[in-house]
């Protein structure tokens, strides 16, 4: 009897095949509307720390010609600072959807822990931004309209770039407003000084690998301590059912921006968990794409 119920719970084979076919057809249609230039190095091969695999980015261009330069979205992936790549299926799909919405999408990889600490990861992202500012016009993008976007750990890294993180931008020849705006999607790591000082959640010790055991590094790698007046426009999305540390640090970040006279657009999406905050980007009509269009104006 139990076996019968299990069979009844499974979708009919025809329905399953139809669903898969529909998904593949949709992805093919999305792919047709974009062109991907893969594995562009954003660090000179002569640099002493050049990583031939991680110091690369992909560019997603709309296939439809435009009369004017298009806005740019530079996307930084998450992965707890120790995993993830621009080549992951999810991030390729996001790149294609950015292009379909009319952006020039730039999806980057960066070095991961334990090879480097988070400040070096942020430096990689700054170099990717510097490359984008210098070269994106050759790919139809407008260097004056670059929107930074990151999810999870990538959101924390995007925030470090947008706040300037002391000399992070300047040492790569970038002005404070190299990014026109920034969208943080359930960002992690906004206040790692507080998080690692308290160590109140199970398995928190794992984050001592990317952040080290030095509280000075925790502070350096936390965007909350680098905020300034005159920062680019921020839009912050938080999952209603995300991790408590993300929702609390996101609220602290919002309050600090408001104190500086730079109140962000702050949106809590009811029922959304942390992973759902990025997988929702598979739906090209998702509200985050509309918000990117607003920010790019």
Secondary structure, DSSP 8 states (H G I E B T S, - for coil): -HHHHHHHHS--HHHHHHHHHHHHHHHHHHHHTEEEEEEEESS-TTSTT--TTTSEEEEEEESS--SS-EEEEEEE--STTT---TTSHHHHHHHHHHHHTT-EEEEE----TTTS-HHHHHHHHHHHHHHHHHHGGGGTEEEEEEEEEEEEHHHHHHHHHHH-TTTTTGGGT--TTSSSEEEEEEE--TTHHHHHHH--STTGGGHHHHH-S-HHHHHHT-GGGG--TT--EEEEEEETTS-HHHHHHHHHHHHHHHHTT---EEEEETT--TTHHHHGGGSTT-HHHHHHHHHT-
